Each structure stands twice: as structure tokens, then as C-alpha cells.
Amino acid sequence: MDHFLYRDGTLCAEDVALSEIAAQVGTPFYVYSSATLLRHFHLFDTALAGMDHLVCFAMKSLSNQAVLRLLAEAGAGMDVVSGGEYARAVAAGVPPERIVFSGVGKTRAEMRQALTGGIRQFNVESEPEMRALSEVAVELGQVAPITIRVNPDVDARTHAKIATGKSENKFGIPIARARAVYALAADLPGVEVIGIDVHIGSQLTDLAPFEAAYLKVAELTEQLRADGHTIRRLDLGGGLGIPYAQTNEAPPSPQDYGDLIRRTVGHLGCEIEIEPGRLISGNAGLMVSRVIYVKEGADRQFLILDGAMNDLIRPAMYEAHHDIVPVVEPAPGAERATYDIVGPVCESGDTFAKGRTMAQVGPGDLVAFRSAGAYGAVMASEYNSRPLIPEVLVQRDQFAVIRARPTFDEMIARDMIPAWL
Ligand code: LLP
């Protein structure tokens, strides 16, 4: 459920008409609903009620400071994967004891940054990383709390580019080697094992792979405890999927997911951490764009928008589907048309949808891409020297620009021409 509904014939974000935002900030832009972000966070929080838990928002999905502040104030922790994300989380006011550090290639500089600033735990992904972390912590006179990410060799049944839990993926240590790696951890002076971490992929629309992975983690918890390790925290990753098309069957709910967690690992008495990104931010955001031209091709019509692949890369990168709807509500029985929906970037991959049938629109009309809150703005680039598009946050009847569109001069000023030229 989201808070983007037609009212009086125009699509609104909460109580604000998108046309009003477009008039003020220009197109294209991203817009987020505070109510949807908070609703989705609370769904997870409630689903884990009764268990000692922390919902750490995977901020790679949407990392604007305003969004982080909103979620942190609601009690969220953050899952960060780089020094930049760590710095953003801290700058937004997230308490360090609610920040977990994931990622397969943490550098020593990043480890130092998080140990100095404070961290809830590192999710370690390999022996060399664990040795490096131990050395850095010893240098700083600290002991780093860690979980070790295991790779359970489970097929997440999602797009290959975002599946992470099969043995051929770069993530985690093979679960079969876990006991040996935990034994090594126990011998290192700069790390303290507190638990286990697992994350098998993103946009999962079925609970079965989660169940398979969590049962393996439960079994491993008992083995490791028998080996003498303290396992008091389980980080179960993120990955619960969202419905990208309104016609699709809804994926399992956070409540179903919470019940599964209770059933598979609830008896172990561990503190539970989860790292959802997409389910919190995905349907909380739209990308709004304007039709520039409708062009007649040899055998098709092209709807040419002012938004492009550099603004929203998911269709080009993952063949992802996003519903695209007119901002002015189509009258009942209004004319429909079939388009290839494309942006102005100079490659054919800059295609949002092929053969998409929707209400007919024309030059100057606004359209909204649904489910664009997650992995939208954060994956944008300035390819074709198109400035990063602004982000807007709505709360009831108010809206604020939370990242401004850079001017051409600002964009160009980041380059420097050496004195010898
Ligand atoms: N935790 C870890 C360790 C992760 O790698 C990820 C996502 C998450 C949590 C959050 O997963 P979520 O709840 O958002 O599914 N750019 C792709 C998605 C990449 C996901 C990467 N890892 C897309 O646009 O679909």
C-alpha cells in the first residue's frame, strides 16, 4: 500500500498534487511519501514484536539524509556498505549503536572510520577481511563486534544480478566452512564473535528460500554454540520483494515474513536483526517525468520522456518493470495507446518499456513511474551530462526539496582543468 492516489483527477503524493511539485521543481524528479516510508518500517517492526529486534534499513536503496532522519527518528537502524554510507547515516543522526556494516570488500580505512565513530557490528564476509579487521581494531585498542556472513547455497529465485545466496556468488563464506572460520575468529585478538549473518538476495517474492536459509542458520547456531561460541545475534538480511505491477499477485507480507522468522529461529533466544531496503522505500517513491514528444516509428509509437536511463536504470539493467501512469487521471473509457517508452539518452538501452499499453498521453503531459523509491535516485548518474534529478519529500500537505537539481555550472565546476592545458 502507498500514499500516491488520484484525487480530483490528479495524482497526489499524500495531500500534494504532483503537478504542483512539477511546477515548482521542474521535471524529472523523485518524490517520496513520508507516510509510506514510515508505514513500511512499522510493518516490519510490528512483525517482529515480542522478539528482541532491530530493523536496519538497507540505505543503499535510498540514502537521502532526510529519509534517513525520518526513519531513524522512528527507531530504525541502518545497514551500510561503504564509508560514504556510514558517514551519511551518522550525519543524518543515526546513533552508531544502530549501524551495521555489511559488504564484501570493506577497506581498512572504512574499518577505521566505523571503529572510531562507533558501530553496532561488522558483518564479515571472508577470512582475509576478518584478519584485517582484527589488525585494525588492535591498532585502535578496540575489539570489533562481528557476525560472519554465511553463504547457505540457497536459490533465491530472483533476477540473477541480485541473487546472492548461491555458492557461485561472491558473498559470505560457504556454510560448510563456517565452523572452521568461527574457530579462527575465536583466536583473533581484535574481533569478538556475537552472531551469524545471512542475506540471500533481493526482490524475493516467495518465502521458501528464506525458510531454507534460516533453517540452515538455526542449525548452524546450535553447532556453533556446541563448539563454545557465543551466538546471541542473528542478522537475517533483507530481500523481501514488492509488487512492481499493480496487476501482480502481492508477495508475502512483512507479517508473514516475521512469522517465518519466529518459526525458524525464534526458539534460539537470539536478538534478531533484519536489513530490508526495497520493501520500505520502493513503493514509497515515484519518478515523475514529462512527455517531450510522441514519435511515429516504422511500426510503433515512441513516447519520448525527459527522464532517462541515467535517472532510473532499473529497466535497462534488470529488465525491470515499473508501472507508468499519467498524472492526470484518465477519464473512464479514455483512449488507450501502445508505446515504446524511452528517454533522450543516446543508446537503445534507454528504454523503460516496450509495447506498453496505457492511457493515451501527449507532449507536455506528466507521467509517474511507480515503485521507484528503491534503487532509483541512488543508482542515478550524470551520463550524457544530464544533472542528477531532484528529490522531494512529502508529508501530508507539505513538501520539501531534499536534494536540489544541480545547475549546469555546478555540474561542470566539479571538473578541473590542469594548469598545463
Ligand atoms: N542486506 C544486504 C547485505 C544487501 O546486499 C541488500 C541488497 C539488502 C540488505 C537489501 O535488500 P532489499 O531488502 O532491498 O531487497 N539494485 C538492485 C537491488 C540490489 C540489492 C543489493 N543488496 C535493484 O534495483 O533491484
Residues whose N, C-alpha, C, O or C-beta is under 5 A from the ligand:
A	BS01	LLP	A58 S61 S102 I162 H199 G201 S202 Q203 G237 G238 G239 L240 E275 P276 G277 R278 L279 R314 Y375
